[in-house]
Structure formats: C-alpha cells, structure tokens
Amino acid sequence: MHFHSLYMTFTLITEYFQSIALLVARLLIAYGFYEPAMSKINDIDSVAQWFGSMGIPFPTVNAYLAAGTEILGVGLLVLGLFTRLISIPLIIIMVVAIFTVHLSNGFSAGANGFEIPLYYMVFLMIFVSHGAGKFSLDNIFFHQDKD
C-alpha cells in the first residue's frame, strides 16, 4: 500500500510538467518542419518536378499544398493555436513522405529511412489527442486545459 501512495504522489507531481512537455514538443516539431517548408517555398518548381517524378498526382498543386501546410503548421504549432486541427494535415504529409520517400530505405534515420517521419507522426498524434497544453493560444481562446 505504501508503494501505491508513493506512486500516486509521484504521478500528481509529474502531471504539472505535462504542459511544459507539450510546449517543448510543439516547438521542436515546429522547428523540424521549418527548414523543409522553407526549402519547398524557396524552390517550389524543383519540388513540383520531384513530386512528379515520384508519381504524385498534380505535383505543382501538391507542392504548394505541402509547403503551405508545413509553414502554416510551423506558425500554429509555435503559437499553440488550432494545434489539434493542424496536426491532422501534418500527419498526412508524414504518411505521404514515409510511403513516397522513406519506406524503401528501411527504418534507420541514418539511411534516410522512415524513423524521423514516424516520430513526427507520433508527436502529432499526441497533439491531436492531448492538445497544446496550458502554454498555448488554444488554452487562452478555448480554455481547453481545465487546470
């Protein structure tokens, strides 16, 4: 019984760190999307050609959609605004990236495998299910965090 109450006390204490963890995770994932988004925006024609070479339909439209979604995602994740919503199209981008670019290289990030996009997807799924946390505009505007 003593272990149970000790564990429950530990659990209550660590719950205070949930919003800090969500904030740090949002900022890290936003940073991870920033450079690829800017690369796409700065050379959208090459991205469209690359998408076309992989058989992605409507490559120019999809290049703009991917770049726009990624840059919008960066901004919204940093602010913690519409976090649950923006995470869904970002998950879709990661699924497409896995199947069109990374899957054939295996799992390892060192071999350009699907490891990193998979980690991004997991974090994005956490944002969909848990929201942005206390340190977010979602919390200010929508009072999502009940603490």
Contacts in CASP RR format, 6 or more apart in sequence:
PFRMAT RR
TARGET T0000
AUTHOR 0000-0000-0000
METHOD contacts of the structure
MODEL  1
MHFHSLYMTFTLITEYFQSIALLVARLLIAYGFYEPAMSKINDIDSVAQW
FGSMGIPFPTVNAYLAAGTEILGVGLLVLGLFTRLISIPLIIIMVVAIFT
VHLSNGFSAGANGFEIPLYYMVFLMIFVSHGAGKFSLDNIFFHQDKD
18 130 0 8 1.000
18 133 0 8 1.000
19 133 0 8 1.000
19 134 0 8 1.000
19 135 0 8 1.000
19 145 0 8 1.000
20 135 0 8 1.000
22 126 0 8 1.000
22 127 0 8 1.000
22 130 0 8 1.000
22 131 0 8 1.000
22 132 0 8 1.000
22 133 0 8 1.000
22 135 0 8 1.000
22 136 0 8 1.000
23 132 0 8 1.000
23 133 0 8 1.000
23 135 0 8 1.000
23 136 0 8 1.000
25 123 0 8 1.000
25 126 0 8 1.000
25 127 0 8 1.000
26 77 0 8 1.000
26 78 0 8 1.000
26 80 0 8 1.000
26 83 0 8 1.000
26 127 0 8 1.000
26 132 0 8 1.000
26 136 0 8 1.000
27 77 0 8 1.000
27 78 0 8 1.000
28 123 0 8 1.000
29 77 0 8 1.000
29 120 0 8 1.000
29 123 0 8 1.000
29 124 0 8 1.000
29 127 0 8 1.000
30 73 0 8 1.000
30 74 0 8 1.000
30 75 0 8 1.000
30 77 0 8 1.000
30 78 0 8 1.000
32 120 0 8 1.000
33 70 0 8 1.000
33 71 0 8 1.000
33 73 0 8 1.000
33 74 0 8 1.000
33 77 0 8 1.000
33 90 0 8 1.000
33 120 0 8 1.000
34 71 0 8 1.000
34 74 0 8 1.000
36 70 0 8 1.000
37 67 0 8 1.000
37 68 0 8 1.000
37 70 0 8 1.000
37 71 0 8 1.000
37 74 0 8 1.000
38 71 0 8 1.000
39 47 0 8 1.000
40 47 0 8 1.000
40 63 0 8 1.000
40 66 0 8 1.000
40 67 0 8 1.000
40 68 0 8 1.000
40 70 0 8 1.000
41 67 0 8 1.000
41 68 0 8 1.000
41 71 0 8 1.000
44 60 0 8 1.000
44 63 0 8 1.000
44 64 0 8 1.000
44 67 0 8 1.000
47 63 0 8 1.000
47 66 0 8 1.000
47 67 0 8 1.000
48 59 0 8 1.000
48 60 0 8 1.000
48 62 0 8 1.000
48 63 0 8 1.000
49 59 0 8 1.000
50 59 0 8 1.000
51 59 0 8 1.000
51 60 0 8 1.000
51 62 0 8 1.000
51 63 0 8 1.000
51 66 0 8 1.000
52 59 0 8 1.000
54 100 0 8 1.000
54 101 0 8 1.000
56 62 0 8 1.000
56 96 0 8 1.000
56 100 0 8 1.000
66 93 0 8 1.000
66 96 0 8 1.000
69 86 0 8 1.000
69 89 0 8 1.000
69 90 0 8 1.000
69 93 0 8 1.000
70 90 0 8 1.000
70 93 0 8 1.000
72 86 0 8 1.000
73 86 0 8 1.000
73 90 0 8 1.000
75 81 0 8 1.000
76 82 0 8 1.000
76 83 0 8 1.000
76 86 0 8 1.000
77 83 0 8 1.000
77 86 0 8 1.000
77 127 0 8 1.000
79 136 0 8 1.000
79 137 0 8 1.000
80 132 0 8 1.000
80 136 0 8 1.000
80 137 0 8 1.000
80 138 0 8 1.000
81 132 0 8 1.000
81 136 0 8 1.000
81 137 0 8 1.000
81 138 0 8 1.000
81 141 0 8 1.000
82 138 0 8 1.000
83 127 0 8 1.000
83 131 0 8 1.000
83 132 0 8 1.000
83 136 0 8 1.000
83 138 0 8 1.000
84 127 0 8 1.000
84 128 0 8 1.000
84 131 0 8 1.000
84 132 0 8 1.000
84 138 0 8 1.000
87 124 0 8 1.000
87 125 0 8 1.000
87 127 0 8 1.000
87 128 0 8 1.000
88 124 0 8 1.000
88 128 0 8 1.000
90 120 0 8 1.000
90 124 0 8 1.000
91 121 0 8 1.000
91 124 0 8 1.000
91 125 0 8 1.000
91 128 0 8 1.000
94 117 0 8 1.000
94 118 0 8 1.000
94 120 0 8 1.000
94 121 0 8 1.000
94 124 0 8 1.000
95 121 0 8 1.000
97 117 0 8 1.000
98 114 0 8 1.000
98 117 0 8 1.000
98 118 0 8 1.000
98 121 0 8 1.000
101 112 0 8 1.000
102 112 0 8 1.000
102 113 0 8 1.000
102 114 0 8 1.000
102 117 0 8 1.000
103 113 0 8 1.000
103 114 0 8 1.000
105 111 0 8 1.000
105 112 0 8 1.000
105 113 0 8 1.000
105 114 0 8 1.000
106 113 0 8 1.000
106 114 0 8 1.000
107 113 0 8 1.000
107 114 0 8 1.000
107 115 0 8 1.000
108 115 0 8 1.000
109 115 0 8 1.000
109 116 0 8 1.000
131 138 0 8 1.000
131 144 0 8 1.000
132 138 0 8 1.000
132 139 0 8 1.000
132 144 0 8 1.000
133 139 0 8 1.000
133 144 0 8 1.000
133 145 0 8 1.000
134 145 0 8 1.000
134 147 0 8 1.000
136 144 0 8 1.000
138 144 0 8 1.000
139 145 0 8 1.000
END
